């Protein structure tokens, strides 16, 4: 078994109808850019009634048709925010929890101590989070998953990973192993995923690999490690 294998988005996603929500963080092969990607999927009408919207560099989930919103509590949130030299991405309103924690002197992991998996029994959807921290011509990144310890949701297990960026390598964390009833929670460490130099190629590889029926939105950002300049790509199925 090659534990250091780096898989393409297609290899990780093409046969998976429902990985749920997913975060990818990594570094381009040429070493020039940090990257992140975040996608959402949905099975219910309420979940599918969403789009991504970018406002002043931050990314939010919003209703596509506000008249059809049933329960906004777990589907409407800030997905990507920045605090000083830290770029935060999560699958829920813990984005704000991390932002507030950093502002008050806490670390990424310490900020998430106040949160746990989502209260959506019987799935108990895990909360997945990532953060890129930038220095001079360099960065490192962390990823976290908060998930139920058992089928009853009786306790929360917390896992935090910190990575030294390597050219061409990213890590991919998603909420579910696959579709099911209840939906099985992601297991193991974040998956090793291949990163492209070209943002359009990277965006297309992820979007085309997601299940056509269940995919909703995708956001990809490349950040120059030389001058901090940003490239963004946003796809909404509903637009």
HELIX and SHEET records of a PDB file:
HELIX    1   1 UNK A    9  UNK A   13  1                                   5    
HELIX    2   2 UNK A   45  UNK A   48  1                                   4    
HELIX    3   3 UNK A   66  UNK A   68  5                                   3    
HELIX    4   4 UNK A   94  UNK A  103  1                                  10    
HELIX    5   5 UNK A  108  UNK A  112  1                                   5    
HELIX    6   6 UNK A  199  UNK A  209  1                                  11    
SHEET    1   A 6 UNK A 191  UNK A 194  0                                        
SHEET    2   A 6 UNK A 169  UNK A 174 -1                                        
SHEET    3   A 6 UNK A  22  UNK A  27 -1                                        
SHEET    4   A 6 UNK A  33  UNK A  41 -1                                        
SHEET    5   A 6 UNK A 215  UNK A 224 -1                                        
SHEET    6   A 6 UNK A 230  UNK A 236 -1                                        
SHEET    1   B 7 UNK A  50  UNK A  55  0                                        
SHEET    2   B 7 UNK A  58  UNK A  63 -1                                        
SHEET    3   B 7 UNK A  78  UNK A  83 -1                                        
SHEET    4   B 7 UNK A  86  UNK A  90 -1                                        
SHEET    5   B 7 UNK A 127  UNK A 135 -1                                        
SHEET    6   B 7 UNK A 138  UNK A 148 -1                                        
SHEET    7   B 7 UNK A 156  UNK A 164 -1                                        
END                                                                             
